[in-house]
Amino acid sequence: MEIVSRKENKLLNRVEINFRWQHIGQSTPSRKAVMDLVKTLEPGSNPDCIVVKECNTRFGQPLTTGKAFIYGDSASMTVEPEFIHKRHEQFRSGKAPEEGATADEGGDQ
């Protein structure tokens, strides 16, 4: 993976990364694989505060480009829409999946 551009957005307490990933001989990377690589590119980042906004793979080419945001803390992530939080919920550790599980159990009764 190669970082095309890196911008620190102090107002929103996040780092914005545009990336290119040439995955020759491999399948299209999953969102989890992208999140893991972004974590290694930005040392000290919390994996629960990483959001992959865009991920585009070229047809017939082993090239994926995209944009990822790395927030400083979970409180700063409130600027993201609800569907983004739901999309990344399965990759979060800790409280998010447990709260969703209890909410689902309560709704079935």
C-alpha positions, -999 to 999 in steps of 0.1 A, spaced: 0 0 0 12 35 -9 1 67 7 -8 92 -21 -15 121 3 -18 126 40 -35 156 56 -40 164 93 -74 179 99 -71 195 133 -106 209 133 -121 175 131 -93 157 150 -85 133 123 -58 123 97 -71 119 62 -52 94 40 -56 88 3 -40 55 -7 -32 32 -37 -28 -5 -33 -15 -27 -61 -26 -63 -53 -11 -82 -81 -20 -119 -80 -45 -114 -52 -82 -108 -49 -97 -74 -42 -88 -65 -6 -116 -65 20 -125 -35 41 -109 -52 71 -76 -58 52 -76 -21 42 -82 -11 79 -54 -33 91 -30 -18 65 -40 17 74 -33 10 110 2 -2 102 8 30 81 -2 53 109 15 40 141 -2 46 174 -37 48 158 -67 32 175 -82 5 152 -117 14 165 -112 50 152 -104 41 116 -130 47 89 -126 36 53 -146 62 33 -139 52 -3 -125 20 -18 -125 17 -56 -110 -12 -75 -103 -8 -112 -120 -33 -135 -94 -56 -150 -65 -41 -130 -51 -51 -96 -53 -15 -83 -74 -3 -55 -76 34 -45 -94 49 -16 -96 73 13 -94 65 50 -99 87 81 -81 81 114 -98 99 143 -80 109 174 -108 95 197 -142 80 195 -159 113 204 -146 129 173 -162 103 151 -197 118 158 -193 138 126 -197 105 106 -232 96 94 -250 67 111 -246 43 81 -208 47 83 -209 36 119 -231 6 111 -208 -3 82 -178 -5 105 -196 -19 135 -185 -55 128 -148 -45 129 -150 -26 162 -138 -42 194 -154 -36 228 -188 -21 234 -204 -15 199 -213 -51 190 -225 -59 226 -248 -29 226 -262 -39 192 -267 -75 204 -287 -64 235 -308 -40 214 -316 -68 189 -326 -91 218 -349 -65 233 -366 -58 200 -375 -95 194 -395 -98 226 
